[in-house]
Amino acid sequence: MENKNNCDNDLLKRCGVTQSQFKGSNGKVLNYCRKEAGDWSKVEKVPLVLFLHGAGERGDNNWSQLVHGASELTSYCQQKDIAALLLFPQCPANMQWVNTPWGEVEHSLPEISENLQLAMEMLDFECADSKIDLNRIYIVGISMGGYGTWDALSRFPEKFAAAFPICGGADIKMAERLKNIPILTYHGDSDTVVPTCRTRNIYAAIKAAGGEKITYVEVPDCGHESWVIAFAKRENWDWLFSQSK
């Protein structure tokens, strides 16, 4: 049987992150991992990536949020010699980035969840560093974190230069707010966890609102885990880091 601590240590080491905590305005604490990728001394400003994990990575160990996507993102930055700040907050067990059932075919924007509010406050705290390029703040999320990505974009469209939500869902009534944000979104055509129509519908709504900056890729025969395909394509990371306000 694999030793959990070895898994913990190997993943933290492979991603090269440090474990941190942020205390929000409500007194609650958010666990997150952070990585200062690349050589910051070589550039005047660095972009920032906020990564929102899925439901299976919730907890309080401050490392499970790295299971999907973190290795691909940190490896990409290393291989391309990209200086950036990478942030990976962890949602506690039995809580959500967005308080809506992810199996439903639609939802209306609810009150912001406690943990997404904490993540946004943590983002603002990290953005206060003068080294951060406020014109290159990106948000990425999978599944429950895909919902969180769409939700954050809907509430704070001015914060983000681009977004990469995967197999999530949005309130289609927010399309007008989203239409000018560069968005690359993926969903599997056979997803039985989050209905594929969630991404199809927000894509169609944004296009109907006049949005020309959204790209939708529907992945055949992958079930729910369309992020495996999305994160394996280096051109997707190239696209993300090329975006600026």
TIVEX-228390 format. One line per field, with one value per residue (C-alpha): residue number from 1; residue in one letter; x, z, y. Coordinates in nm, 4 decimals, always signed. Each point is the difference from the previous one (the first is absolute). Layout:
! residues N
papa	c(NUM,...)
rogu	c(a,...)
X	c(X,...)
Z	c(Z,...)
Y	c(Y,...)
END
This chain:
! residues 245
papa	c(1,2,3,4,5,6,7,8,9,10,11,12,13,14,15,16,17,18,19,20,21,22,23,24,25,26,27,28,29,30,31,32,33,34,35,36,37,38,39,40,41,42,43,44,45,46,47,48,49,50,51,52,53,54,55,56,57,58,59,60,61,62,63,64,65,66,67,68,69,70,71,72,73,74,75,76,77,78,79,80,81,82,83,84,85,86,87,88,89,90,91,92,93,94,95,96,97,98,99,100,101,102,103,104,105,106,107,108,109,110,111,112,113,114,115,116,117,118,119,120,121,122,123,124,125,126,127,128,129,130,131,132,133,134,135,136,137,138,139,140,141,142,143,144,145,146,147,148,149,150,151,152,153,154,155,156,157,158,159,160,161,162,163,164,165,166,167,168,169,170,171,172,173,174,175,176,177,178,179,180,181,182,183,184,185,186,187,188,189,190,191,192,193,194,195,196,197,198,199,200,201,202,203,204,205,206,207,208,209,210,211,212,213,214,215,216,217,218,219,220,221,222,223,224,225,226,227,228,229,230,231,232,233,234,235,236,237,238,239,240,241,242,243,244,245)
rogu	c(m,e,n,k,n,n,c,d,n,d,l,l,k,r,c,g,v,t,q,s,q,f,k,g,s,n,g,k,v,l,n,y,c,r,k,e,a,g,d,w,s,k,v,e,k,v,p,l,v,l,f,l,h,g,a,g,e,r,g,d,n,n,w,s,q,l,v,h,g,a,s,e,l,t,s,y,c,q,q,k,d,i,a,a,l,l,l,f,p,q,c,p,a,n,m,q,w,v,n,t,p,w,g,e,v,e,h,s,l,p,e,i,s,e,n,l,q,l,a,m,e,m,l,d,f,e,c,a,d,s,k,i,d,l,n,r,i,y,i,v,g,i,s,m,g,g,y,g,t,w,d,a,l,s,r,f,p,e,k,f,a,a,a,f,p,i,c,g,g,a,d,i,k,m,a,e,r,l,k,n,i,p,i,l,t,y,h,g,d,s,d,t,v,v,p,t,c,r,t,r,n,i,y,a,a,i,k,a,a,g,g,e,k,i,t,y,v,e,v,p,d,c,g,h,e,s,w,v,i,a,f,a,k,r,e,n,w,d,w,l,f,s,q,s,k)
X	c(+0.0000,+0.1287,+0.0960,-0.2120,+0.2849,+0.2209,-0.2749,-0.0279,+0.3736,+0.0532,-0.2774,+0.1119,+0.3593,-0.0935,-0.2036,+0.2529,-0.2638,-0.0075,-0.2996,-0.1606,-0.3088,-0.2097,-0.2279,-0.2993,-0.2092,-0.2461,+0.2751,-0.0052,+0.3213,+0.0583,+0.2773,+0.1879,+0.3201,+0.2062,+0.2893,+0.2236,+0.0841,+0.3065,+0.2498,-0.1866,+0.3181,-0.0001,-0.3331,-0.1614,-0.3403,-0.1341,-0.3434,-0.2107,-0.2038,-0.2773,-0.0894,-0.3275,-0.0093,-0.2897,-0.2172,+0.2249,+0.2889,-0.1820,+0.1311,+0.2377,+0.3321,+0.1096,+0.1366,-0.2874,-0.0857,+0.3192,-0.1131,-0.1434,+0.1607,+0.2658,+0.2778,-0.0866,-0.0091,+0.3198,+0.1834,-0.1092,+0.1343,+0.3277,+0.0420,-0.0866,+0.2003,-0.3084,+0.0121,-0.3433,-0.1838,-0.2156,-0.2675,-0.1881,-0.2610,-0.1734,-0.3724,-0.0868,-0.1821,-0.3760,+0.0161,-0.0018,+0.1439,-0.3581,-0.3026,-0.1965,-0.0381,+0.2421,-0.2256,-0.2761,-0.0450,-0.0196,+0.0323,-0.0263,+0.2957,-0.0328,+0.1484,+0.3768,+0.1182,+0.2143,+0.2941,-0.0100,-0.0145,+0.3088,+0.1755,-0.0749,+0.1294,+0.3118,+0.0417,-0.0242,+0.2558,+0.2458,-0.0681,+0.1117,+0.3589,+0.1400,+0.1611,-0.3397,-0.1198,-0.3620,-0.0640,+0.0848,-0.2115,-0.1301,-0.2486,-0.0167,-0.2410,-0.1229,-0.3459,-0.1039,+0.2866,-0.1366,-0.3172,+0.2174,+0.1797,-0.3220,-0.1364,+0.3090,-0.0041,-0.3673,+0.0554,+0.3389,+0.0442,+0.2399,+0.2512,+0.0916,+0.1893,-0.1084,-0.1655,+0.0325,-0.3102,-0.0401,-0.3198,-0.1702,-0.3210,-0.1059,-0.3116,-0.0780,-0.1551,+0.3555,+0.0988,+0.0010,+0.2582,+0.2136,-0.0039,+0.3208,+0.2197,+0.2302,-0.1267,+0.1164,-0.2413,-0.0111,-0.2671,-0.0380,-0.2885,-0.0747,+0.0318,-0.2448,+0.1161,-0.0425,-0.2387,+0.1706,-0.2796,+0.1386,+0.2943,-0.1918,-0.2606,+0.2305,+0.2064,-0.3135,-0.1187,+0.3320,+0.0077,-0.3609,+0.1021,+0.2666,+0.2958,+0.2845,+0.2678,-0.1300,+0.1151,-0.1813,+0.1546,-0.2282,+0.2014,-0.1400,-0.0166,+0.1885,-0.2790,+0.0468,+0.3778,+0.0343,+0.2700,+0.2415,-0.0233,-0.0130,+0.3050,+0.2095,-0.0114,+0.2884,-0.1695,-0.2749,+0.2523,+0.1688,-0.3353,-0.0652,+0.3336,-0.0205,-0.3148,+0.0097,-0.2514)
Z	c(+0.0000,-0.0921,+0.2948,+0.0026,+0.1351,-0.2878,-0.2435,+0.1809,-0.0040,-0.3578,-0.1383,+0.1906,-0.1124,-0.3615,-0.0234,+0.2005,+0.2013,+0.3529,+0.2283,+0.1254,+0.1799,-0.0435,+0.2654,-0.1526,+0.1098,+0.1608,+0.2176,-0.1877,-0.1337,-0.3566,-0.0689,-0.3233,-0.1754,-0.1835,-0.2409,-0.1239,-0.3337,-0.1973,+0.0670,+0.1043,-0.0187,-0.3795,-0.0501,+0.1122,+0.0720,+0.0266,-0.0877,+0.2583,-0.0407,+0.2444,-0.0216,+0.1432,+0.0547,-0.0253,+0.2623,+0.0448,+0.1229,+0.2876,+0.3557,+0.2490,-0.0885,-0.2255,-0.2744,-0.1600,-0.2101,-0.1961,-0.1217,-0.3350,-0.2081,+0.2323,-0.1367,-0.3574,+0.0786,+0.2050,-0.2542,-0.2829,+0.1790,+0.0677,-0.3572,-0.1516,+0.2613,+0.0947,+0.3093,+0.1649,+0.3289,+0.0184,+0.2696,+0.0961,+0.2758,+0.1626,+0.0683,+0.3247,-0.0056,-0.0618,-0.1218,-0.3507,-0.1984,-0.1194,+0.2045,-0.2724,-0.0959,-0.2832,-0.1524,-0.0847,-0.3563,+0.1057,+0.2985,+0.0930,+0.1558,+0.3770,+0.2812,-0.0156,+0.1987,+0.3081,-0.1611,-0.3323,+0.1954,+0.1928,-0.3228,-0.1500,+0.3119,-0.0115,-0.3670,+0.0846,+0.2783,-0.2379,-0.2707,+0.2392,-0.0737,-0.2338,-0.2083,-0.1162,-0.3432,+0.0618,-0.3739,-0.0033,+0.2694,-0.1187,+0.1506,-0.0670,+0.1453,-0.0426,+0.0760,+0.3321,-0.0680,-0.3496,+0.1660,+0.2229,-0.3002,-0.1767,+0.3275,+0.0671,-0.3569,+0.0325,+0.3228,-0.0729,-0.3811,+0.0366,+0.1981,-0.2630,-0.3283,-0.1016,+0.1282,-0.0560,+0.1504,-0.0556,+0.0375,+0.2147,-0.0203,-0.0083,+0.0354,-0.3647,+0.1026,+0.0701,-0.3691,-0.0492,+0.2787,-0.1433,-0.3690,-0.0072,+0.2031,-0.1881,+0.1033,-0.1007,+0.1253,-0.0259,+0.0718,-0.0775,-0.2243,+0.2243,+0.3391,+0.2495,+0.3004,-0.1365,-0.2976,-0.3250,-0.0665,+0.2779,-0.2179,-0.3280,+0.1349,+0.1423,-0.3186,-0.2084,+0.2313,-0.0193,-0.3788,-0.0176,+0.2122,-0.2572,+0.1688,-0.2351,+0.2538,+0.1124,-0.1349,+0.0874,-0.0470,+0.0480,+0.0636,-0.1233,+0.2150,+0.3050,+0.2563,+0.2677,-0.0100,-0.2975,+0.1939,-0.0799,-0.3687,+0.0609,+0.2249,-0.2202,-0.2905,+0.0348,-0.2404,+0.2581,+0.2552,-0.2750,-0.0681,+0.3675,+0.0684,-0.3216,+0.1177,+0.1411,+0.0613)
Y	c(+0.0000,+0.3461,+0.2156,+0.3171,+0.2087,-0.1097,+0.1019,+0.3310,+0.0684,-0.1208,+0.2196,+0.3069,-0.0585,-0.0683,+0.3183,+0.2011,+0.1833,+0.1318,-0.0464,+0.3198,+0.1235,+0.3118,+0.1484,+0.1714,+0.2959,-0.2444,-0.1475,-0.3318,-0.1560,-0.1195,-0.2492,+0.0530,-0.0941,+0.2575,-0.0193,+0.2778,-0.1591,+0.1024,+0.2764,+0.3107,+0.2092,-0.0327,+0.1775,+0.3210,-0.1575,-0.3555,-0.1412,-0.1813,-0.3195,-0.0905,-0.3711,-0.1318,-0.3774,-0.2440,-0.1690,-0.3014,+0.2148,+0.1707,-0.0320,+0.1559,-0.1640,+0.2900,-0.2246,-0.1948,+0.3059,-0.0746,-0.3441,+0.1170,+0.2727,+0.1355,-0.2221,+0.0925,+0.3714,+0.0082,-0.2192,+0.2265,+0.3071,-0.1767,-0.1236,+0.3375,+0.1930,+0.2029,+0.2174,-0.0009,-0.0317,-0.3129,-0.0285,-0.3183,+0.0556,-0.2992,-0.0111,-0.1842,-0.3336,+0.0101,+0.3613,+0.1460,+0.2889,+0.0644,-0.0992,-0.1734,-0.3681,-0.0743,-0.2645,+0.2488,+0.1275,+0.3663,+0.2308,+0.3653,+0.1774,-0.0613,+0.2037,-0.0329,-0.3009,+0.0399,-0.1754,+0.1808,+0.3269,-0.1114,-0.0948,+0.3425,+0.1745,-0.2151,+0.0931,+0.3700,-0.0480,-0.1653,+0.2605,+0.2739,-0.1083,+0.2657,-0.2748,-0.1346,+0.1073,+0.0971,-0.0162,-0.3724,-0.1638,-0.3385,-0.2449,-0.3741,-0.2555,-0.3557,-0.1417,+0.1595,+0.2407,+0.0553,+0.1230,+0.2167,+0.1430,+0.0985,+0.1409,+0.2116,+0.1304,+0.0915,+0.1937,+0.1553,+0.0173,+0.2917,-0.2081,-0.2538,+0.0186,-0.3524,-0.3154,-0.3747,-0.1689,-0.3747,-0.2059,+0.2619,+0.1973,+0.3639,+0.2104,+0.0740,+0.3325,+0.1182,-0.0245,+0.3758,+0.0399,-0.2797,+0.0805,+0.2070,-0.2377,-0.2407,-0.3433,-0.3481,-0.2645,-0.3796,-0.2603,-0.3691,-0.1006,-0.3000,+0.1723,-0.1537,+0.2069,+0.3533,+0.0049,+0.0959,+0.2476,+0.2202,+0.1032,-0.0209,+0.2396,+0.2657,-0.0120,+0.0546,+0.2797,+0.1841,-0.0325,+0.1261,+0.3001,+0.0856,-0.1656,-0.0849,-0.0912,-0.3379,-0.3369,-0.3217,-0.3436,-0.2997,-0.3151,-0.3331,-0.3143,+0.1320,+0.0012,+0.2642,+0.0334,+0.2346,+0.1852,-0.2842,+0.0901,+0.3742,+0.0164,-0.2288,+0.2470,+0.2434,+0.2387,+0.0531,+0.1232,+0.2037,+0.1644,+0.0736,+0.1661,+0.2045,+0.1802,+0.3514,+0.2763)
END
